[in-house]
């Protein structure tokens, strides 16, 4: 039994990655909540991963997948550290609003 499935063109993957990047950038610019900004950063990193994997389909070496794996590891470390900073900031200022957290000298 043969499969009649043809692979999707790279254009579709690049459009999804562009949409993810745009949504992530829009969240970062418009939201003032620290957790929402972190979610926007994660969306942008996922868009980068999708681009890396899409372009590595045309490269016989596996550099794109390796870079994507590296970005996933960095994103996990960034999320853990950033959430710890947000929790400490919330304990000190009693808010997660980035505009109200401006008193860093005290």
Buried (B, 14 or more C-beta within 10 A) or exposed (E): EEEEEEEEEEEEBBEBBEEBBEBBBEBBEEBEBBEBBBBBBBBBBBBBBBBBBBBBEEEEEEEBBEBBBEBEEEBEEBBEEBEEEBEEBBEEBEBBEBEEBEEEEE
